[in-house]
Amino acid sequence: YAMTAQPGGTYHHPQTPGGIPPSADQPAAGQAGTIPGGANQPGMPATGSAPTGNTTMPAAPGTTAGNPEQSGAAGAEFQHYTAGIPASQVGQALGNFLGTPVNQQTLHGDEAGNAPLFPASTSQHFGHQEIIHALSGLQAQPQFVQPQETRFDAEAIKQAVVAELSKSSGGVVTKRINQIAEKTIDFIELIFDAIIDDEDISDTIKTLLLRLQIPIIKASMSDQEFFIYDDHPARLLLDKIAEVGVGVTDHTDDMFIQLDKIVSDILAEYDLTTETFQKALDDLNTIIEQQEEAARKKEEEAQQQTLRSHARNTVLKALRVVTTGKILPEAVHPLILKRWPTLMFNHYLKYGKENDEWVTLVETLRDIIESIQPIRTAEDLALLRAEKDELIEATRDYLSDSIKSEKDIESVVGGLIDTYEAHIREASYTEEELEQAEETIAEMDDDTDDDLAEKLLGNEPRPELPANVMPGMWFHLYMGDDQLARRCKLSVIVLEDSNLMFVNHKGELVVEKSFDDINAEMASGKTKVIMGHSAFDHALKTVVTNLGHPG
């Protein structure tokens, strides 16, 4: 009778998996490698301006000397998927954009140590190592730590890099940024533009992601596998921040404060490594576990509150149907106004009302109420005498399911028996009149069951569940013309009442809406589904698709 979501504050969408899972022979997560503030990469001489250190470019994720992706023919294509599309397609689009092929050979360098994607310093161009060192100096600057606008400005970053590099030559600019670095920054700009255009991510979280623009550039320049493999820690961190922040829209929100600290800790690291991003990801997962536990408890309470509320309303509606216009002697008040509604309430919570047991429960209550009405005819008395023992036994059986004390059961049933005895005692009909009444009753057709079912169900057609809507999905939820839309999770669908219950990321009840309301709002665009896709994968796929189909 109701569908409930898995309680918790993040996005659990059964129809939006995080990309295509790897096959048995597909490369898995990348090995840790350094994203330095300055150190030597294969094929790159030391620049002199970089801090000393021993840095190696990470090996291809999950590869060995015998892996066909690494040891095959020169320029071997990638055989796996990333961002839900073939990695070879990503490599081709990226290579066309950078102006140099992106494949196994260029990604890892050849036997001679040449690494086209990691150019060294020349007399005309700054090498990758110098640029990464300059970026490390920029990442703590206010305009990048706390960007004032929700936009990624690649030109401003490149100008800032040149200005930072010129400090070592007295402010004189004698070289340019190499093309690979320049185009990599431009490519990251396209990625962030797609993230900024993604309506599924709140503006509050977008500003947080933009704080990571310099670290992400450093990650992508130091390790081009960043674009090729789904599970690079920096990519996973971006995705996780967007996922856990799906309902966060306020800078004072506890989750935002926690996310902001994680980003600040990354920005404070001069020498960024994949371990830096992995540690941040681990810290975030720990925070999520704590926040999820609190959100789970609140959402479970909200779900139970909603279901209990609908159960009460359903019971009250059924009671109105069977008691309207009826006389209820005081002796049966404990049975009809307390014990029986409790039976109905508990049954509804477990099974709903679309079942024979519910109908029988209501029909029995109706029969009890009919049996205690004042006796006005011989037929009334004959009917009572014929049915009372069966009704008493049925009442006792039902109460035994919910009341453990035999004394309490007999006390409640005793009120019904006393009422019957009083009615029979007060009636004054001859045996002949009763015999005639019994014959009349035997000839009567009983159509009251159909009437009751019709009254309980109503004549109105039931609205349909909105297409493709299921518990656990998130929405930009219309809250009225005079209020801002809210980011809410669909927590409960009460099918029998055609009702939807929404909570915020903390698991707190926000609003309930009818099927009709949500259908109308979605049709008009006032309420929209938040798809729950991977933020980075969606952005990368968008960029690759657009580059393949310009204009």
C-alpha positions in Angstrom: 0.0 0.0 0.0 3.1 2.2 0.3 6.6 2.5 -1.1 9.4 3.9 1.0 12.9 5.0 0.1 16.1 3.9 1.7 16.5 6.4 4.5 19.5 8.7 4.2 20.5 12.1 2.9 22.4 11.3 -0.3 21.1 10.2 -3.7 20.1 6.6 -4.1 18.7 6.4 -7.6 18.3 2.8 -8.9 18.2 3.9 -12.5 21.4 6.0 -12.5 24.4 3.8 -11.9 27.8 5.5 -11.7 28.9 4.6 -15.2 29.4 1.3 -16.9 31.1 -1.3 -14.5 34.4 -2.6 -15.6 34.7 -6.1 -17.1 36.9 -8.7 -15.5 39.9 -7.7 -17.6 39.3 -3.9 -17.5 41.7 -1.7 -15.7 40.6 -0.7 -12.2 41.7 2.1 -9.9 44.9 3.9 -10.6 48.0 3.5 -8.5 49.1 6.5 -6.3 51.3 9.0 -8.0 52.5 12.4 -7.2 50.9 15.6 -8.3 53.8 17.8 -7.2 54.3 21.4 -6.5 57.6 20.6 -8.3 59.5 17.5 -9.1 60.7 15.6 -12.1 58.4 13.6 -14.4 59.8 11.1 -16.9 61.3 12.8 -19.8 61.4 16.2 -18.0 64.6 17.7 -16.7 64.5 19.6 -13.4 63.6 23.2 -13.8 65.6 24.6 -11.0 62.6 26.5 -9.7 60.9 23.4 -8.4 61.4 22.0 -4.9 63.5 18.9 -4.7 61.9 15.5 -4.6 61.5 12.2 -6.3 58.3 12.0 -8.3 57.1 9.3 -10.7 54.2 9.4 -13.0 51.6 6.8 -12.0 51.5 3.6 -13.9 48.4 2.9 -16.0 45.7 1.8 -13.5 45.7 -1.9 -13.0 48.3 -2.5 -15.7 51.5 -4.5 -15.7 54.1 -5.2 -18.3 52.0 -8.0 -19.7 48.8 -6.0 -19.9 47.7 -5.4 -23.5 46.6 -1.9 -22.8 50.2 -1.0 -21.8 52.5 -3.4 -23.7 50.7 -3.7 -27.0 51.3 -1.9 -30.3 52.3 1.7 -30.2 49.3 4.0 -29.8 47.1 1.1 -28.6 43.5 2.2 -28.0 42.0 2.0 -24.5 39.6 -1.0 -24.1 37.5 0.2 -21.2 34.7 2.8 -20.6 34.9 6.0 -18.7 32.0 8.5 -18.0 29.7 5.9 -19.6 31.4 6.1 -23.0 34.4 4.3 -24.6 37.7 5.6 -23.1 39.1 5.5 -26.6 36.5 8.1 -27.6 37.5 10.3 -24.7 41.2 9.9 -25.6 40.5 10.8 -29.3 38.5 13.9 -28.3 41.1 15.0 -25.8 43.9 14.3 -28.2 42.2 16.4 -31.0 41.7 19.2 -28.4 45.3 19.1 -27.1 46.8 18.7 -30.6 48.6 15.5 -29.7 47.4 11.9 -29.6 46.2 10.5 -26.2 46.8 6.8 -26.1 48.8 4.3 -24.2 52.2 5.4 -25.6 51.7 9.1 -25.2 50.1 8.6 -21.8 53.0 6.6 -20.3 56.0 7.6 -22.4 58.1 5.4 -24.7 61.3 3.4 -23.8 63.4 6.5 -24.5 61.6 8.4 -21.8 59.7 10.7 -24.2 56.4 11.8 -22.7 54.5 14.1 -25.2 51.8 14.8 -22.7 54.3 16.0 -20.1 56.4 18.5 -22.0 59.7 19.7 -20.5 60.9 23.2 -20.3 62.4 24.8 -23.4 63.8 28.2 -24.4 60.3 29.2 -25.7 57.9 27.4 -23.4 57.5 26.7 -19.7 57.4 23.0 -19.0 54.7 21.2 -17.1 56.8 21.0 -14.0 57.3 24.8 -13.9 53.6 25.3 -14.5 52.5 22.9 -11.8 54.9 24.6 -9.4 53.3 28.0 -10.3 49.8 26.6 -9.9 50.8 25.5 -6.4 51.6 29.1 -5.6 48.3 30.2 -7.0 46.0 27.8 -5.2 46.1 29.7 -1.9 45.4 33.1 -3.5 42.0 34.6 -2.5 40.6 34.8 -6.0 41.0 31.0 -6.4 40.4 30.0 -2.8 37.0 31.9 -2.7 36.0 32.7 -6.3 33.5 35.6 -6.3 31.7 34.4 -9.4 30.3 31.0 -10.4 32.5 30.7 -13.5 35.8 29.2 -14.5 38.1 31.7 -16.2 40.8 29.8 -18.0 42.5 33.0 -19.3 42.7 34.5 -15.9 44.3 31.3 -14.6 46.9 31.3 -17.5 47.7 34.9 -16.9 48.2 34.3 -13.2 50.5 31.3 -14.0 52.7 33.5 -16.2 52.7 36.2 -13.6 53.8 33.7 -10.9 56.5 32.2 -13.2 57.8 35.7 -14.0 58.7 36.3 -10.3 61.8 34.1 -10.8 63.1 36.3 -13.6 62.4 39.7 -12.0 59.0 40.1 -13.4 60.2 39.7 -17.0 58.1 37.3 -19.1 60.4 35.5 -21.5 58.5 32.3 -22.3 54.9 31.1 -22.9 52.9 28.3 -21.4 53.3 25.2 -23.5 50.4 24.2 -25.7 49.6 21.0 -23.8 49.3 22.9 -20.5 47.3 25.7 -22.1 44.9 23.4 -23.8 44.6 21.2 -20.7 43.5 24.3 -18.7 41.0 25.1 -21.5 39.7 21.6 -21.4 39.2 21.8 -17.6 37.3 25.0 -18.2 34.9 23.1 -20.5 34.5 20.5 -17.8 33.7 23.1 -15.1 31.4 25.0 -17.6 29.4 21.8 -17.9 29.3 21.4 -14.2 28.2 25.0 -13.7 25.4 24.5 -16.3 24.2 21.3 -14.6 21.0 22.2 -12.9 21.1 19.1 -10.8 23.9 20.6 -8.8 23.0 23.4 -6.4 24.7 26.8 -6.8 26.0 26.4 -3.2 27.8 23.2 -4.2 29.0 24.7 -7.5 30.9 27.5 -5.6 32.5 24.8 -3.5 33.6 22.7 -6.5 35.0 25.9 -8.1 37.3 26.2 -5.2 39.0 23.0 -6.5 39.7 24.4 -9.9 43.5 24.8 -9.4 43.9 21.3 -7.7 42.0 19.7 -10.5 44.1 21.4 -13.1 47.2 20.1 -11.3 45.8 16.6 -11.1 44.9 16.6 -14.8 48.3 18.0 -15.9 50.3 15.6 -13.8 48.3 12.6 -14.7 46.4 12.5 -18.0 44.8 9.3 -16.7 42.6 11.7 -14.8 40.4 11.9 -18.0 40.7 8.2 -18.9 39.8 6.3 -15.7 36.6 6.7 -13.7 38.1 6.1 -10.4 40.8 8.7 -10.2 40.5 10.0 -6.6 40.1 13.6 -7.7 37.2 12.7 -9.9 35.6 10.6 -7.2 35.9 13.4 -4.8 34.2 15.9 -7.1 31.4 13.4 -7.6 31.0 12.6 -3.9 30.8 16.3 -3.0 28.1 16.8 -5.6 26.3 13.7 -4.5 26.3 14.4 -0.8 25.4 18.0 -1.4 22.4 17.2 -3.5 20.1 18.9 -1.0 22.5 21.5 0.4 21.7 25.1 -0.5 22.8 27.0 2.5 26.4 28.0 3.5 25.4 27.6 7.1 24.4 24.0 6.6 26.3 21.5 8.7 27.2 19.4 5.7 28.4 22.4 3.7 30.7 23.4 6.6 32.1 19.9 6.6 32.6 19.9 2.8 34.1 23.4 2.9 36.7 22.2 5.4 37.7 19.2 3.2 38.2 21.5 0.3 40.2 24.0 2.4 42.5 21.1 3.6 43.2 20.2 -0.1 44.0 23.8 -0.9 46.4 23.9 2.0 48.5 21.1 0.5 51.3 22.5 -1.7 52.4 19.1 -3.0 49.1 17.5 -4.0 49.2 13.7 -4.6 46.6 11.2 -5.5 46.9 10.2 -1.8 45.8 13.7 -0.9 42.6 13.3 -2.9 42.1 9.8 -1.6 42.5 10.9 2.0 40.0 13.7 1.4 37.7 11.1 -0.1 38.1 8.8 2.9 37.5 11.7 5.3 34.4 12.7 3.4 33.1 9.1 3.5 33.5 9.1 7.2 31.6 12.3 7.5 28.9 10.9 5.2 28.5 7.8 7.4 27.9 10.0 10.4 25.6 12.4 8.7 23.7 9.5 7.0 23.1 7.8 10.4 21.5 11.0 11.7 19.5 11.5 8.5 18.4 7.9 8.5 17.0 8.1 12.0 15.1 11.3 11.2 13.8 10.0 7.9 12.6 6.7 9.4 10.7 8.8 12.0 9.3 11.0 9.2 8.3 7.9 7.2 6.6 6.3 10.2 4.9 9.6 11.1 3.5 9.8 7.5 2.3 6.2 7.4 0.7 6.5 10.8 -1.0 9.7 9.8 -2.4 8.1 6.7 -3.4 5.0 8.8 -5.3 7.3 11.2 -7.1 9.1 8.4 -8.1 5.9 6.7 -9.4 4.4 10.0 -11.4 7.6 10.7 -12.8 7.6 7.2 -14.0 4.0 7.6 -15.4 4.7 11.1 -17.4 7.6 9.7 -18.8 5.4 7.0 -20.1 2.8 9.4 -21.1 5.0 12.4 -22.8 8.0 10.7 -26.4 8.2 11.9 -25.9 5.3 14.3 -26.6 5.1 18.0 -23.7 3.9 20.1 -24.6 2.8 23.6 -22.1 3.7 26.2 -21.4 0.1 27.1 -19.8 -0.5 23.7 -17.7 2.7 23.5 -14.5 0.9 24.6 -15.0 -1.7 21.8 -16.2 0.6 18.9 -14.3 3.8 19.7 -11.0 2.4 21.0 -10.3 -1.3 20.6 -11.6 -1.8 17.1 -10.0 1.4 15.6 -6.7 0.1 17.1 -7.2 -3.2 15.3 -7.8 -1.4 12.0 -4.9 1.0 12.6 -2.4 -1.8 13.2 -3.7 -3.8 10.2 -3.4 -0.8 7.9 0.2 -0.2 9.0 1.1 -3.8 8.1 -1.0 -4.5 5.1 -2.9 -1.4 3.9 -6.5 -1.5 3.0 -6.4 -3.2 -0.5 -7.0 -6.7 0.9 -9.9 -8.9 1.9 -8.8 -8.9 5.6 -9.3 -5.1 5.8 -12.8 -5.4 4.2 -13.8 -8.2 6.6 -12.5 -6.1 9.5 -14.7 -3.2 8.5 -17.7 -5.3 7.7 -17.5 -7.0 11.1 -17.5 -3.6 12.7 -20.4 -2.5 10.6 -22.4 -5.7 11.6 -21.6 -5.1 15.3 -22.9 -1.5 15.0 -26.0 -2.5 13.2 -26.7 -5.2 15.8 -26.6 -2.7 18.7 -29.2 -0.3 17.2 -32.5 0.0 19.0 -35.0 -2.7 18.2 -38.0 -1.3 16.4 -39.4 -4.3 14.6 -39.7 -8.0 15.2 -37.3 -8.5 12.3 -34.7 -6.5 14.2 -35.1 -8.8 17.2 -35.0 -12.0 15.2 -31.9 -10.8 13.4 -30.1 -10.0 16.6 -31.0 -13.4 18.2 -29.7 -15.1 15.0 -26.4 -13.2 14.8 -25.3 -12.2 18.3 -23.4 -15.4 19.2 -21.4 -15.3 16.0 -20.6 -11.6 16.4 -19.6 -12.1 20.0 -17.2 -14.9 19.0 -15.8 -12.9 16.1 -15.2 -9.9 18.4 -13.4 -12.1 21.0 -11.2 -13.6 18.2 -10.2 -10.2 16.8 -9.5 -8.8 20.3 -7.3 -11.8 21.1 -4.9 -10.8 18.4 -4.1 -7.4 20.1 -5.0 -7.8 23.8 -3.0 -10.3 25.9 -5.1 -10.0 29.0 -8.1 -12.3 29.0 -9.7 -10.1 31.7 -9.5 -7.0 29.4 -10.9 -9.0 26.5 -13.9 -10.2 28.6 -14.4 -6.7 29.9 -14.7 -5.2 26.4 -16.8 -8.2 25.1 -18.9 -8.0 28.2 -20.1 -4.5 27.2 -21.3 -5.9 23.9 -23.1 -8.8 25.6 -24.8 -6.5 28.1 -26.0 -4.3 25.3 -27.5 -7.3 23.5 -29.2 -8.6 26.6 -30.7 -5.2 27.4 -32.1 -5.0 23.8 -33.6 -8.4 24.0 -35.0 -7.8 27.5 -36.7 -4.6 26.4 -38.3 -6.0 23.3 -41.9 -7.3 23.6 -42.8 -9.5 20.6 -44.8 -12.7 20.6 -43.2 -16.0 19.4 -45.6 -15.9 16.4 -44.3 -12.5 15.4 -40.7 -13.7 15.8 -41.4 -16.7 13.6 -42.9 -14.6 10.9 -39.9 -12.2 11.2 -37.4 -15.0 10.8 -39.1 -16.1 7.6 -39.0 -12.6 6.3 -35.3 -12.3 7.1 -34.5 -15.6 5.3 -36.1 -14.2 2.1 -34.2 -10.9 2.2 -31.2 -10.3 -0.2 -28.1 -8.9 1.5 -26.5 -6.2 -0.7 -25.1 -4.2 2.1 -21.5 -5.5 1.5 -21.5 -4.0 -2.0 -22.8 -0.7 -0.6 -20.1 -0.7 2.1 -17.3 -1.4 -0.4 -18.5 1.5 -2.6 -18.6 3.9 0.3 -15.1 2.9 1.5 -13.6 3.2 -2.0 -15.5 6.2 -3.2 -16.7 6.9 -6.7 -13.8 9.1 -7.7 -11.3 7.6 -10.2 -7.9 7.1 -8.6 -5.1 9.3 -9.9 -2.2 7.5 -11.5 1.3 7.4 -10.1 3.5 9.9 -12.0 5.5 8.1 -14.7 9.0 6.9 -13.7 8.7 8.4 -10.2 10.0 6.2 -7.4 11.1 6.6 -3.8 14.7 7.8 -3.4 14.6 10.2 -6.3 15.4 13.9 -5.7 13.4 16.9 -7.0 13.5 20.6 -7.5 10.2 20.8 -5.7 7.7 23.6 -6.3 6.6 25.1 -2.9 4.2 27.8 -4.1 4.4 31.0 -6.1 5.6 33.0 -3.1 8.3 30.5 -2.1 11.6 29.3 -3.5 11.7 25.7 -4.9 13.2 23.2 -2.4 15.6 20.3 -3.1 13.8 17.4 -1.6 13.9 13.6 -1.7 10.8 11.5 -2.4 10.7 9.3 0.7 7.3 7.7 0.7 4.6 7.0 -1.9 1.3 6.1 -0.3 -0.3 4.3 -3.2 -3.8 3.8 -1.6 -4.1 7.5 -0.8 -2.3 8.8 -4.0 0.1 10.8 -1.9 3.8 11.5 -1.9 6.0 12.5 1.1 9.2 14.5 0.7 12.1 15.1 3.1 15.2 17.3 3.0 18.8 15.9 3.1 18.6 15.8 6.9 15.7 13.4 6.7 13.2 16.0 7.9 9.7 16.1 6.6 9.2 19.0 4.2 5.8 18.5 2.5 3.3 16.0 1.2 1.8 16.3 -2.3 -0.9 14.4 -4.1 -0.4 12.6 -7.3 -2.5 15.2 -9.1 -0.4 18.0 -7.7 2.9 16.5 -8.6 1.7 15.5 -12.1 0.6 19.1 -12.8 3.8 20.6 -11.4 6.0 18.3 -13.5 3.9 18.9 -16.6 4.3 22.7 -16.2 8.0 22.5 -15.3 7.5 23.9 -11.9 8.8 20.7 -10.3 11.7 18.9 -11.9 13.5 15.6 -11.3 17.2 15.7 -10.2 18.7 12.9 -12.1 21.4 12.0 -9.7 24.2 11.4 -12.3 27.9 11.6 -11.6 28.8 15.3 -11.8 32.2 14.8 -13.4 31.2 11.9 -15.7 28.2 13.9 -16.9 30.4 16.9 -17.5 33.1 15.0 -19.3 30.6 13.1 -21.5 28.9 16.5 -22.3 32.3 18.0 -23.4 33.3 15.0 -25.4 29.9 14.9 -27.1 30.0 18.6 -27.9 33.6 18.4 -29.3 32.5 15.5 -31.5 29.4 17.5 -32.7 30.5 21.2 -32.6 27.9 23.9 -33.1 
